[in-house]
Amino acid sequence: MDYMATEIVDIDRMPRGGPDASCVDRLLETDRLEYLDRDDVDEEKKRSVIRALEWTGEVFGNTERFARTVLDEVADVPDPKILELGAGHGALSRTLLEWHPSAELTVTDVELSSVQAMAAGELGEHPRATVREMDATAIDAAAGHFDLAVFVLSFHHLPPSLASQVIAEGTRVADKLLIIDLPRPPWPLHLIRLATMLPFAPWLPFVHDGVISSLRTYSPSALRALAAHADPSIDIELRGGLFSPQVAVVSRRPQSM
Ligand SMILES: C[S@@+](CC[C@H](N)C(=O)[O-])C[C@H]1O[C@@H](n2cnc3c(N)ncnc32)[C@H](O)[C@@H]1O
């Protein structure tokens, strides 16, 4: 049975597979950082990872798939205010602006070079877009300012205490926080996924980061525990997560009067 987030969890020591992770799953994680998260890595190497993410999102259809998921979440809001955290290259926000006639996008990343590159492109000129630096763990915005906050393929970058902080912050500034991330498959499938990537990891920075992402991504029970740690009154709805990306929609229950 899946973990129900009713027990108290020592969040800093929680495995990425969650409080109920199997012994093998607990071995399939790492404290190694992706190139994207390292200060000692050449900027051009990091930019190559970001460009590869943009390219794969376009070629494999994930950018459009994720844009549809985002728009479904704001389907009832006439002129939605959407915050994209960890936008990297900004392709998702560009698609949302193209598809929605009145959505306003605040497009952000913690990495200054990514923010500068996005601001220098189409997003920097768009009348309904604001591009700025922002840390998803400490969001510089008033409570309830956004209809939706979105964090795509980025949540696994953060250790549990900071990941939980993103849930607290995202649901403070927006009615809903949508997290889309790599799925964490059962360990036999996870081993196969790692085996297909590992031979290329020493040569291709994008695959190097992909292997680490795979080892750091959170399971459904981990996501529930992180949300409960952020605030026990937070609701989390999970979708996908086996062969498709893991989708989590997180929101605070309305306060009773
Ligand atoms: C793997 S990239 C994903 C980029 C893009 N969202 C995509 O789907 O391709 C992860 C992004 O998360 C950003 N990031 C990492 N920690 C962050 C934080 N604390 N706040 C905001 N962004 C963060 C990184 O700078 C990077 O751009």
Ligand as a Chemical Component Dictionary entry (heavy atoms), coordinates in Angstrom:
data_LIG
# 
_chem_comp.id                   LIG 
_chem_comp.type                 NON-POLYMER 
_chem_comp.pdbx_formal_charge   0 
_chem_comp.three_letter_code    LIG 
# 
loop_
_chem_comp_atom.comp_id 
_chem_comp_atom.atom_id 
_chem_comp_atom.alt_atom_id 
_chem_comp_atom.type_symbol 
_chem_comp_atom.charge 
_chem_comp_atom.model_Cartn_x 
_chem_comp_atom.model_Cartn_y 
_chem_comp_atom.model_Cartn_z 
_chem_comp_atom.pdbx_ordinal 
LIG C1  C1  C 0  16.511 20.710 -15.647 1  
LIG S1  S1  S 1  16.289 22.430 -15.741 2  
LIG C2  C2  C 0  14.606 22.547 -16.303 3  
LIG C3  C3  C 0  14.400 23.730 -17.204 4  
LIG C4  C4  C 0  12.991 23.826 -17.801 5  
LIG N1  N1  N 0  12.004 24.027 -16.766 6  
LIG C5  C5  C 0  12.640 22.602 -18.610 7  
LIG O1  O1  O 0  11.574 22.028 -18.386 8  
LIG O2  O2  O -1 13.407 22.199 -19.491 9  
LIG C6  C6  C 0  16.158 22.869 -14.040 10 
LIG C7  C7  C 0  16.055 24.351 -13.837 11 
LIG O3  O3  O 0  15.754 24.603 -12.455 12 
LIG C8  C8  C 0  16.460 25.743 -12.075 13 
LIG N2  N2  N 0  16.542 25.777 -10.605 14 
LIG C9  C9  C 0  17.294 25.006 -9.785  15 
LIG N3  N3  N 0  17.105 25.369 -8.504  16 
LIG C10 C10 C 0  16.192 26.376 -8.520  17 
LIG C11 C11 C 0  15.597 27.193 -7.525  18 
LIG N4  N4  N 0  15.894 27.039 -6.224  19 
LIG N5  N5  N 0  14.714 28.130 -7.901  20 
LIG C12 C12 C 0  14.407 28.312 -9.203  21 
LIG N6  N6  N 0  14.955 27.590 -10.192 22 
LIG C13 C13 C 0  15.831 26.638 -9.856  23 
LIG C14 C14 C 0  17.796 25.617 -12.777 24 
LIG O4  O4  O 0  18.489 26.839 -12.855 25 
LIG C15 C15 C 0  17.348 25.092 -14.135 26 
LIG O5  O5  O 0  17.065 26.123 -15.048 27 
# 
loop_
_chem_comp_bond.comp_id 
_chem_comp_bond.atom_id_1 
_chem_comp_bond.atom_id_2 
_chem_comp_bond.value_order 
_chem_comp_bond.pdbx_ordinal 
LIG C1  S1  SING 1  
LIG S1  C2  SING 2  
LIG S1  C6  SING 3  
LIG C2  C3  SING 4  
LIG C3  C4  SING 5  
LIG C4  N1  SING 6  
LIG C4  C5  SING 7  
LIG C5  O1  DOUB 8  
LIG C5  O2  SING 9  
LIG C6  C7  SING 10 
LIG C7  O3  SING 11 
LIG C7  C15 SING 12 
LIG O3  C8  SING 13 
LIG C8  N2  SING 14 
LIG C8  C14 SING 15 
LIG N2  C9  SING 16 
LIG N2  C13 SING 17 
LIG C9  N3  DOUB 18 
LIG N3  C10 SING 19 
LIG C10 C11 SING 20 
LIG C10 C13 DOUB 21 
LIG C11 N4  SING 22 
LIG C11 N5  DOUB 23 
LIG N5  C12 SING 24 
LIG C12 N6  DOUB 25 
LIG N6  C13 SING 26 
LIG C14 O4  SING 27 
LIG C14 C15 SING 28 
LIG C15 O5  SING 29 
# 
